[in-house]
């Protein structure tokens, strides 16, 4: 008679350790490609900045060498390369550590960062307001199709109107209502932010496959349950794509709004002030534009971190 060997079944503790080991192994296997991807993206971003800087300085050096005229012709360069029109990048960067005003110990960089925080706060308020409005419109358009077909063309048309024409109207309406200027700036930022959120969220809410919807209906799920359990989770990647676009638009809207609202602070007002005194210090205007661009990039990247955290288990 052949003896049968009995293998003991693993205990719950051993099973837990095995699962933890498997998760750690999977995490390590995924961490390498992710780090490599981040390194490639970082190197690519640095390379782009280096290329743009090289083009700037190369164009300036060429223009200075030929006196802004194409050799052998009478065609002039589209942009003059004198120091008033195109300061050296070193001059722009050096101006950031110089005093913002005569007799003031505060550096230009500290001054611009302080003004930028005001603008980013207004942009954040506008992003939140525009996102809430966009989400509500997307849900309404999903459930009321005739309203979607009737209003969608008008929403598209609203985004084709130049912002410089809309901003003064919002500022005047806010002033008549007795609201402070930053409310008008926030409204302008929200005006630009709601549209991409509406379009992308509506697309995401419609993304679930028919078989998934039929499954929800087969178990007796109501429309509200289908929305919360199926449509919104499926729409999250689309929503964040719209939020990234809205974040960029909200910063632009806040800067343009500051130009129209007459607010005392903000990077938009700083740009307008340095443009007014451009001949006395052109590098300050370029420094303000540079800081505002970096601030917009940081604002969008912070939203990207939130997206990465919210969708960290999305692959599962």
MARLOSE-968271 format. One record per residue (C-alpha): residue number from 1; residue in one letter; x, y, z. Coordinates in pm, whole numbers. Each point is the difference from the previous one (the first is absolute). Layout:
MARLOSE-968271
+------+------+--------+--------+--------+
! resi ! resn !      x !      y !      z !
+------+------+--------+--------+--------+
!  NUM !    A !      X !      Y !      Z !
...
+------+------+--------+--------+--------+
end
This chain:
MARLOSE-968271
+------+------+--------+--------+--------+
! resi ! resn !      x !      y !      z !
+------+------+--------+--------+--------+
!    1 !    X !      0 !      0 !      0 !
!    2 !    X !    136 !    339 !    -97 !
!    3 !    X !     17 !    258 !    278 !
!    4 !    X !   -163 !    335 !    -74 !
!    5 !    X !    196 !    305 !    109 !
!    6 !    X !   -219 !    264 !    159 !
!    7 !    X !    113 !    357 !    -62 !
!    8 !    X !   -116 !    242 !    270 !
!    9 !    X !   -201 !    293 !   -128 !
!   10 !    X !    153 !    342 !     53 !
!   11 !    X !   -119 !    194 !    301 !
!   12 !    X !   -166 !    339 !    -27 !
!   13 !    X !    319 !    168 !    126 !
!   14 !    X !    206 !   -169 !   -270 !
!   15 !    X !   -257 !     99 !   -262 !
!   16 !    X !     13 !    362 !    120 !
!   17 !    X !    379 !      4 !    -14 !
!   18 !    X !     -8 !   -146 !   -350 !
!   19 !    X !   -243 !    268 !   -117 !
!   20 !    X !    208 !    277 !    157 !
!   21 !    X !    313 !   -139 !   -165 !
!   22 !    X !   -179 !    -11 !   -334 !
!   23 !    X !   -114 !    362 !     35 !
!   24 !    X !    350 !    113 !     91 !
!   25 !    X !    143 !   -187 !   -296 !
!   26 !    X !   -255 !    153 !   -235 !
!   27 !    X !     70 !    344 !    145 !
!   28 !    X !    371 !    -40 !    -58 !
!   29 !    X !    -56 !   -124 !   -354 !
!   30 !    X !   -217 !    304 !    -78 !
!   31 !    X !    222 !    248 !    180 !
!   32 !    X !    293 !    -45 !   -237 !
!   33 !    X !   -189 !     90 !   -321 !
!   34 !    X !   -172 !    291 !    176 !
!   35 !    X !    330 !    145 !    120 !
!   36 !    X !    146 !    -44 !   -346 !
!   37 !    X !   -301 !    176 !   -151 !
!   38 !    X !     30 !    292 !    245 !
!   39 !    X !    372 !     28 !    -72 !
!   40 !    X !    -65 !     10 !   -374 !
!   41 !    X !   -269 !    265 !     44 !
!   42 !    X !    229 !    211 !    219 !
!   43 !    X !    288 !    -22 !   -247 !
!   44 !    X !   -237 !     84 !   -284 !
!   45 !    X !   -133 !    307 !    181 !
!   46 !    X !    353 !    122 !     73 !
!   47 !    X !     98 !    -60 !   -363 !
!   48 !    X !   -297 !    204 !   -125 !
!   49 !    X !     90 !    290 !    230 !
!   50 !    X !    363 !    -17 !   -115 !
!   51 !    X !   -103 !      0 !   -366 !
!   52 !    X !   -231 !    299 !     47 !
!   53 !    X !    272 !    188 !    186 !
!   54 !    X !    247 !    -81 !   -275 !
!   55 !    X !   -242 !    123 !   -268 !
!   56 !    X !    -55 !    324 !    191 !
!   57 !    X !    369 !     74 !     45 !
!   58 !    X !     87 !   -127 !   -348 !
!   59 !    X !   -261 !    221 !   -165 !
!   60 !    X !    122 !    299 !    202 !
!   61 !    X !    366 !    -67 !    -86 !
!   62 !    X !    -80 !    -39 !   -370 !
!   63 !    X !   -206 !    318 !     -4 !
!   64 !    X !    272 !    195 !    174 !
!   65 !    X !    257 !   -129 !   -249 !
!   66 !    X !   -197 !     99 !   -313 !
!   67 !    X !   -175 !    308 !    144 !
!   68 !    X !   -343 !   -170 !    -14 !
!   69 !    X !      9 !    -27 !   -381 !
!   70 !    X !      3 !   -325 !   -197 !
!   71 !    X !    339 !    -10 !   -179 !
!   72 !    X !    -18 !     91 !   -368 !
!   73 !    X !   -350 !    144 !     27 !
!   74 !    X !   -182 !    295 !    151 !
!   75 !    X !   -230 !   -225 !    202 !
!   76 !    X !     14 !     79 !    369 !
!   77 !    X !    -38 !   -252 !    278 !
!   78 !    X !   -359 !    -27 !    130 !
!   79 !    X !    113 !     84 !    356 !
!   80 !    X !    279 !    244 !     77 !
!   81 !    X !    288 !   -144 !    199 !
!   82 !    X !    112 !    307 !    192 !
!   83 !    X !      6 !    -19 !    379 !
!   84 !    X !   -321 !    199 !     28 !
!   85 !    X !   -197 !   -246 !   -214 !
!   86 !    X !    177 !   -324 !     94 !
!   87 !    X !    201 !     11 !    321 !
!   88 !    X !    251 !   -277 !     61 !
!   89 !    X !   -134 !   -290 !    203 !
!   90 !    X !    274 !     63 !    254 !
!   91 !    X !   -125 !    357 !     39 !
!   92 !    X !   -356 !   -123 !     57 !
!   93 !    X !    107 !   -257 !    258 !
!   94 !    X !    231 !    247 !    175 !
!   95 !    X !   -285 !    251 !     33 !
!   96 !    X !   -181 !   -250 !    223 !
!   97 !    X !    255 !     48 !    277 !
!   98 !    X !      9 !    378 !    -33 !
!   99 !    X !   -233 !    230 !    201 !
!  100 !    X !   -351 !     22 !   -140 !
!  101 !    X !     -6 !    376 !     58 !
!  102 !    X !    254 !    266 !     79 !
!  103 !    X !     67 !     24 !    370 !
!  104 !    X !   -179 !   -331 !     66 !
!  105 !    X !    186 !   -297 !    142 !
!  106 !    X !   -249 !   -253 !   -140 !
!  107 !    X !    132 !   -181 !   -306 !
!  108 !    X !   -195 !    -14 !   -322 !
!  109 !    X !    -40 !   -377 !     35 !
!  110 !    X !   -154 !     31 !    348 !
!  111 !    X !   -229 !    277 !   -121 !
!  112 !    X !   -118 !   -198 !   -303 !
!  113 !    X !    -54 !   -316 !    203 !
!  114 !    X !   -212 !    194 !    246 !
!  115 !    X !   -210 !    144 !   -283 !
!  116 !    X !    -26 !   -341 !   -164 !
!  117 !    X !   -147 !   -156 !    313 !
!  118 !    X !   -285 !    253 !    -23 !
!  119 !    X !    -65 !    -97 !   -360 !
!  120 !    X !     18 !   -372 !     72 !
!  121 !    X !   -248 !     39 !    284 !
!  122 !    X !   -246 !    170 !   -234 !
!  123 !    X !     67 !   -265 !   -265 !
!  124 !    X !    -64 !   -276 !    257 !
!  125 !    X !   -333 !    152 !    102 !
!  126 !    X !    -93 !     32 !   -367 !
!  127 !    X !    105 !   -358 !    -68 !
!  128 !    X !   -215 !   -131 !    285 !
!  129 !    X !   -303 !    207 !   -104 !
!  130 !    X !     41 !    -86 !   -368 !
!  131 !    X !     51 !   -369 !     75 !
!  132 !    X !   -313 !    -23 !    214 !
!  133 !    X !   -201 !    175 !   -271 !
!  134 !    X !    150 !   -226 !   -266 !
!  135 !    X !    -79 !   -318 !    194 !
!  136 !    X !   -359 !    110 !     60 !
!  137 !    X !    -49 !     88 !   -367 !
!  138 !    X !    145 !   -335 !   -109 !
!  139 !    X !   -242 !   -192 !    224 !
!  140 !    X !   -295 !    210 !   -120 !
!  141 !    X !     97 !    -43 !   -365 !
!  142 !    X !     32 !   -376 !     50 !
!  143 !    X !   -352 !    -34 !    138 !
!  144 !    X !   -177 !    273 !   -200 !
!  145 !    X !    101 !    -57 !   -362 !
!  146 !    X !   -218 !    277 !   -153 !
!  147 !    X !    158 !    253 !    235 !
!  148 !    X !    345 !   -123 !   -100 !
!  149 !    X !    -74 !     40 !   -370 !
!  150 !    X !   -146 !    346 !     59 !
!  151 !    X !    269 !    145 !    225 !
!  152 !    X !    317 !   -168 !   -124 !
!  153 !    X !     34 !    222 !   -311 !
!  154 !    X !    -33 !    309 !    221 !
!  155 !    X !    266 !   -130 !    237 !
!  156 !    X !    234 !    -52 !   -293 !
!  157 !    X !    -79 !    347 !   -132 !
!  158 !    X !     72 !    153 !    342 !
!  159 !    X !    358 !   -124 !    -20 !
!  160 !    X !     58 !    168 !   -337 !
!  161 !    X !    -65 !    350 !    136 !
!  162 !    X !    332 !    176 !     73 !
!  163 !    X !     78 !      9 !    370 !
!  164 !    X !    100 !    366 !    -18 !
!  165 !    X !   -360 !     74 !   -100 !
!  166 !    X !   -159 !   -212 !    272 !
!  167 !    X !    228 !    103 !    287 !
!  168 !    X !   -105 !    369 !     19 !
!  169 !    X !   -366 !   -103 !      1 !
!  170 !    X !     51 !   -236 !    295 !
!  171 !    X !    198 !    269 !    183 !
!  172 !    X !   -278 !    256 !    -55 !
!  173 !    X !   -269 !   -244 !    115 !
!  174 !    X !    202 !    -83 !    311 !
!  175 !    X !     55 !    368 !     76 !
!  176 !    X !   -370 !     78 !    -37 !
!  177 !    X !    -77 !   -282 !    243 !
!  178 !    X !    247 !    141 !    252 !
!  179 !    X !    232 !   -302 !    -18 !
!  180 !    X !    376 !     45 !     58 !
!  181 !    X !    222 !    -12 !   -311 !
!  182 !    X !    135 !   -348 !     76 !
!  183 !    X !   -353 !   -140 !    -35 !
!  184 !    X !     -7 !    122 !   -360 !
!  185 !    X !    343 !   -153 !    -64 !
!  186 !    X !   -121 !   -331 !    143 !
!  187 !    X !   -308 !     18 !   -222 !
!  188 !    X !    215 !     50 !   -309 !
!  189 !    X !    217 !   -298 !     97 !
!  190 !    X !   -312 !   -211 !     56 !
!  191 !    X !   -137 !    109 !   -338 !
!  192 !    X !    301 !   -157 !   -172 !
!  193 !    X !     17 !   -303 !    229 !
!  194 !    X !   -351 !   -142 !    -19 !
!  195 !    X !     -6 !    -86 !   -372 !
!  196 !    X !    279 !   -265 !    -18 !
!  197 !    X !   -133 !   -159 !    319 !
!  198 !    X !   -351 !    -18 !   -147 !
!  199 !    X !    108 !   -153 !   -330 !
!  200 !    X !    243 !   -255 !    142 !
!  201 !    X !   -226 !   -104 !    288 !
!  202 !    X !   -296 !    -48 !   -234 !
!  203 !    X !    215 !   -217 !   -221 !
!  204 !    X !    114 !   -202 !    299 !
!  205 !    X !   -354 !    -48 !    130 !
!  206 !    X !    -94 !   -147 !   -336 !
!  207 !    X !    305 !   -228 !    -12 !
!  208 !    X !   -132 !   -311 !    183 !
!  209 !    X !    -65 !   -290 !   -234 !
!  210 !    X !   -353 !   -114 !    -74 !
!  211 !    X !     53 !   -335 !    170 !
!  212 !    X !     92 !    175 !    325 !
!  213 !    X !   -311 !    215 !    -14 !
!  214 !    X !   -217 !   -304 !    -69 !
!  215 !    X !    156 !   -176 !    299 !
!  216 !    X !    -86 !    292 !    226 !
!  217 !    X !   -356 !      4 !   -131 !
!  218 !    X !    -33 !   -376 !     44 !
!  219 !    X !     65 !     28 !    373 !
!  220 !    X !   -257 !    276 !     32 !
!  221 !    X !    239 !    294 !     41 !
!  222 !    X !   -166 !    339 !    -21 !
!  223 !    X !    129 !    285 !   -214 !
!  224 !    X !    168 !    166 !    297 !
!  225 !    X !    173 !   -326 !     96 !
!  226 !    X !    121 !    -52 !   -357 !
!  227 !    X !    139 !    353 !      7 !
!  228 !    X !    195 !    -44 !    326 !
!  229 !    X !    106 !   -363 !    -36 !
!  230 !    X !     77 !    -20 !   -371 !
!  231 !    X !      1 !    325 !   -195 !
!  232 !    X !    199 !    224 !    238 !
!  233 !    X !    276 !   -258 !     66 !
!  234 !    X !     28 !    -58 !   -374 !
!  235 !    X !     13 !    377 !    -62 !
!  236 !    X !    283 !     77 !    245 !
!  237 !    X !    285 !    -11 !   -258 !
!  238 !    X !   -202 !    223 !   -233 !
!  239 !    X !    -82 !    238 !    285 !
!  240 !    X !    366 !     42 !     94 !
!  241 !    X !     91 !     61 !   -365 !
!  242 !    X !   -255 !    279 !     -3 !
!  243 !    X !    124 !    133 !    333 !
!  244 !    X !    356 !     28 !   -134 !
!  245 !    X !   -125 !    210 !   -290 !
!  246 !    X !   -220 !    200 !    237 !
!  247 !    X !    294 !     66 !    234 !
!  248 !    X !    199 !    154 !   -283 !
!  249 !    X !   -297 !    204 !   -115 !
!  250 !    X !    -76 !    121 !    353 !
!  251 !    X !    352 !    142 !     40 !
!  252 !    X !    -30 !    181 !   -334 !
!  253 !    X !   -344 !    128 !     97 !
!  254 !    X !    125 !    127 !    336 !
!  255 !    X !    289 !    188 !   -161 !
!  256 !    X !   -223 !    158 !   -265 !
!  257 !    X !   -261 !     76 !    266 !
!  258 !    X !    256 !    189 !    207 !
!  259 !    X !     79 !    215 !   -300 !
!  260 !    X !   -366 !     97 !    -35 !
!  261 !    X !   -115 !      5 !    360 !
!  262 !    X !    252 !    255 !    123 !
!  263 !    X !    103 !   -210 !    297 !
!  264 !    X !    288 !    133 !    205 !
!  265 !    X !    186 !   -330 !      6 !
!  266 !    X !     66 !   -301 !   -221 !
!  267 !    X !    253 !   -103 !   -260 !
!  268 !    X !   -228 !    142 !   -269 !
!  269 !    X !     24 !    347 !    151 !
!  270 !    X !    377 !    -42 !     34 !
!  271 !    X !     29 !    -87 !   -369 !
!  272 !    X !   -206 !    308 !    -88 !
!  273 !    X !    215 !    222 !    223 !
!  274 !    X !    329 !   -129 !   -140 !
!  275 !    X !   -137 !     38 !   -354 !
!  276 !    X !    -79 !    365 !     77 !
!  277 !    X !    358 !     60 !    116 !
!  278 !    X !    148 !   -232 !   -262 !
!  279 !    X !    263 !    242 !   -127 !
!  280 !    X !    148 !     37 !    351 !
!  281 !    X !     38 !   -374 !     59 !
!  282 !    X !   -114 !   -238 !   -274 !
!  283 !    X !    152 !   -298 !    181 !
!  284 !    X !   -254 !     43 !    283 !
!  285 !    X !   -290 !    -57 !   -238 !
!  286 !    X !    160 !   -317 !   -135 !
!  287 !    X !     71 !   -114 !    356 !
!  288 !    X !   -366 !     52 !     95 !
!  289 !    X !   -116 !   -199 !   -302 !
!  290 !    X !    249 !   -275 !     85 !
!  291 !    X !   -120 !    -24 !    360 !
!  292 !    X !   -365 !     -8 !   -108 !
!  293 !    X !     75 !   -281 !   -246 !
!  294 !    X !    182 !   -203 !    265 !
!  295 !    X !   -287 !     58 !    243 !
!  296 !    X !   -249 !   -130 !   -256 !
!  297 !    X !    211 !   -311 !    -55 !
!  298 !    X !     24 !    -64 !    376 !
!  299 !    X !   -376 !     51 !     36 !
!  300 !    X !    -74 !   -263 !   -264 !
!  301 !    X !    263 !   -240 !    137 !
!  302 !    X !   -158 !     14 !    345 !
!  303 !    X !   -328 !   -102 !   -158 !
!  304 !    X !    188 !   -280 !   -176 !
!  305 !    X !    123 !   -128 !    338 !
!  306 !    X !   -357 !     -4 !    129 !
!  307 !    X !   -106 !   -192 !   -309 !
!  308 !    X !    280 !   -252 !     47 !
!  309 !    X !   -102 !    -54 !    362 !
!  310 !    X !   -371 !    -32 !    -82 !
!  311 !    X !     58 !   -246 !   -285 !
!  312 !    X !    291 !   -190 !    158 !
!  313 !    X !   -199 !   -325 !      1 !
!  314 !    X !   -162 !     60 !   -336 !
!  315 !    X !    202 !   -275 !   -172 !
!  316 !    X !   -166 !   -254 !    227 !
+------+------+--------+--------+--------+
end
